[in-house]
Amino acid sequence: MFNKNTFHFLAELANNNDRDWFKSNQPQYEQLVRAPALQFIEQMQPSIEQFSQRFVAVPKKVGGSLMRPQRDARFSKDKTPYKTNIGIQFRHFQGKDVHAPGLYLHIANDNCFIGAGIWRPESAVLAKIRSCLDDNPRAYQKALETMQQNGFELSGASLIRPPKGYDKDHPMIAELKRKDFIAIKSISKQQVCSQDFLEFCTEQYQHTRQFMAYLCFALQLDF
């Protein structure tokens, strides 16, 4: 599905990131980016259902698992209009209404990775995760061990000081300080372009299953 021409288009977009260029090269975007991404999402549907029937793979141009190419530059110094990556998210079915866990795929020339978890949850959601960490640390630690053994690392921002209500000497303080609960695993362009990329992604997402189940449990979401 994805091939070297996909990455070539993303590189060209990075060098010509304006609306006129994108409009004149819209057919190449459709052929080299959107079409293979939607094909990937469609063919991943059985694997996502096997992972959990509560997560969805929606191969739609707008409003589905493929993230829109336009950037939200309202609060950024970078005013370029388009993303130079492909973003695909397999969300929990309640993800449109609440901050919920999701599986992610990021494809870009400078970085490709598989991700799982929650990025920048609102304060009420974060409080639920922290409370669960405090009450059920062992299940979380087992989930982290499984992911780390398979090449995943937790990423994202953390507080400088302990969150309100937690002691600085708490045995889980490093995890309680997290503002993001995202596990990522870097992958190569060669893996993205390989014939067995669907099977590869299916296997990698399975390594995050305990982690995702834990987050759903913490947020009282079905898994």
C-alpha positions in Angstrom: 0.0 0.0 0.0 2.5 2.6 1.1 5.7 2.8 -1.0 8.7 5.1 -1.6 6.5 7.4 -3.7 4.4 8.1 -0.6 7.5 9.3 1.2 8.6 11.3 -1.9 5.2 13.1 -2.0 5.5 14.0 1.7 9.0 15.4 1.1 7.8 17.5 -1.8 5.0 18.8 0.4 7.4 19.8 3.1 9.4 21.8 0.5 6.2 23.4 -1.1 3.9 23.7 1.9 1.3 26.1 0.5 -2.3 25.8 -0.7 -1.6 26.5 -4.4 0.9 23.7 -4.6 -1.3 21.3 -2.7 -4.3 22.1 -4.9 -2.3 21.6 -8.1 -0.9 18.3 -6.8 -4.2 17.0 -5.3 -4.3 14.0 -7.7 -0.8 12.9 -6.4 -2.0 13.3 -2.8 -5.1 11.1 -3.5 -3.1 8.4 -5.3 0.0 8.3 -3.0 -1.3 9.2 0.4 -5.1 9.1 0.8 -5.8 6.0 -1.2 -3.2 3.7 0.4 -4.1 5.0 3.8 -7.8 4.2 3.3 -6.8 0.8 1.9 -4.7 0.2 5.0 -7.5 1.2 7.4 -10.0 -1.0 5.5 -7.7 -4.1 5.6 -6.9 -3.5 9.3 -10.6 -3.7 10.3 -10.6 -7.4 11.1 -7.4 -7.0 13.2 -8.8 -4.1 15.1 -12.0 -6.0 15.9 -9.8 -8.9 17.1 -7.9 -6.5 19.3 -11.1 -5.2 20.8 -14.6 -4.8 19.4 -14.7 -1.5 21.2 -12.1 0.0 18.8 -13.0 1.1 15.3 -11.3 1.3 11.9 -13.2 3.6 9.7 -12.0 4.0 6.1 -13.6 7.4 5.3 -12.0 10.4 3.7 -13.4 12.7 6.4 -14.4 11.8 9.9 -12.9 8.4 9.9 -9.6 6.9 11.1 -7.5 8.9 8.7 -6.6 12.2 10.2 -7.1 15.3 8.1 -4.1 16.8 6.2 -4.8 20.3 7.2 -2.9 21.7 10.3 -4.6 23.7 13.0 -2.1 26.6 13.0 -4.2 29.1 15.1 -2.0 28.8 18.1 1.3 28.0 16.4 4.1 30.1 15.1 4.4 27.7 12.2 1.6 28.8 9.8 2.2 26.2 7.1 -1.2 24.8 6.2 -0.5 21.1 5.8 0.9 18.3 7.8 3.9 16.5 6.3 2.9 13.2 7.9 0.2 10.6 7.6 -1.7 10.1 10.8 -4.1 7.1 11.4 -6.0 6.6 14.6 -8.1 3.6 15.6 -10.2 5.1 18.4 -12.3 3.6 21.1 -15.9 3.9 19.8 -16.6 6.4 22.5 -13.7 8.6 21.5 -15.8 11.2 19.8 -17.6 11.9 23.0 -15.0 11.4 25.7 -11.2 11.4 25.9 -10.7 7.7 25.2 -7.7 5.4 24.4 -6.7 4.9 20.8 -4.2 3.1 18.6 -2.1 5.2 16.3 0.2 5.0 13.2 2.5 7.9 12.2 4.2 7.9 8.9 6.7 10.7 8.0 10.1 11.1 6.4 11.7 12.1 9.7 9.9 9.6 12.0 7.6 6.6 11.6 6.1 5.0 14.7 3.3 2.9 16.1 1.5 4.4 19.2 -1.1 3.4 21.7 -2.7 5.3 24.6 -4.1 8.7 25.4 -2.5 12.0 24.4 -3.2 15.1 26.6 -6.3 13.9 28.4 -8.4 16.6 30.1 -7.9 17.0 33.9 -10.9 14.9 34.9 -9.7 12.0 32.7 -6.1 12.3 34.0 -7.4 12.2 37.6 -9.2 8.9 36.9 -6.0 7.4 35.5 -3.9 8.6 38.4 -6.4 7.2 40.9 -6.3 3.8 39.2 -2.5 3.9 39.3 -2.6 4.5 43.0 -5.1 1.7 43.6 -3.9 -0.9 41.0 -0.2 -0.4 40.3 0.7 -4.0 39.6 -1.5 -4.4 36.5 -0.1 -1.2 35.1 3.5 -2.3 35.7 2.8 -5.7 34.0 1.4 -3.9 31.0 4.5 -1.7 30.8 6.8 -4.7 31.1 5.1 -6.4 28.2 5.4 -3.3 26.0 9.0 -2.6 27.0 10.0 -6.2 26.2 8.6 -5.6 22.7 10.3 -2.3 22.0 7.7 0.2 23.2 8.5 3.2 25.4 6.2 5.7 27.1 6.5 9.2 25.7 5.0 12.6 26.4 5.1 15.4 28.9 5.2 15.1 32.7 4.7 17.5 35.7 7.7 18.9 37.5 6.1 18.5 40.9 3.8 15.7 42.1 0.1 16.1 41.2 -2.1 17.4 44.0 -2.9 14.7 46.6 0.1 12.5 45.9 3.3 12.4 47.9 6.7 13.0 46.2 7.9 9.6 47.7 5.0 7.6 46.2 6.4 4.4 44.6 4.6 5.3 41.4 5.4 9.0 41.4 7.1 9.0 38.0 4.0 7.5 36.4 1.6 9.8 38.4 3.4 12.8 37.1 2.6 11.9 33.5 0.3 14.3 31.5 0.3 11.9 28.5 0.0 8.1 28.6 1.3 7.2 25.1 3.5 4.2 24.3 5.4 4.4 21.0 7.6 2.2 19.0 9.8 3.6 16.2 9.6 1.7 12.9 11.5 2.1 9.6 10.4 3.3 6.2 11.3 -0.2 4.9 8.8 -1.8 7.4 6.1 0.7 6.3 6.6 -0.3 2.7 7.0 -4.0 3.3 4.5 -6.6 2.0 3.7 -7.8 5.5 3.0 -4.4 7.0 -0.6 -5.3 7.9 0.6 -8.4 9.8 3.4 -6.4 11.4 1.0 -3.7 12.7 -1.4 -6.3 14.0 1.3 -8.0 16.0 2.6 -4.7 17.4 -0.8 -3.5 18.5 -1.3 -6.8 20.4 1.7 -6.0 22.5 -0.2 -2.9 23.8 -3.4 -4.7 24.6 -2.8 -5.0 28.4 -2.0 -1.3 28.5 -5.1 -0.3 26.5 -7.3 -2.5 28.6 -5.9 -0.9 31.7 -6.6 2.6 30.5 -10.2 1.6 29.6 -10.6 0.1 33.1 -9.3 3.3 34.6 -11.8 5.3 32.6 -14.7 2.9 33.1 -14.9 2.2 29.4 -15.8 -1.2 27.9 -12.9 -3.2 26.5 
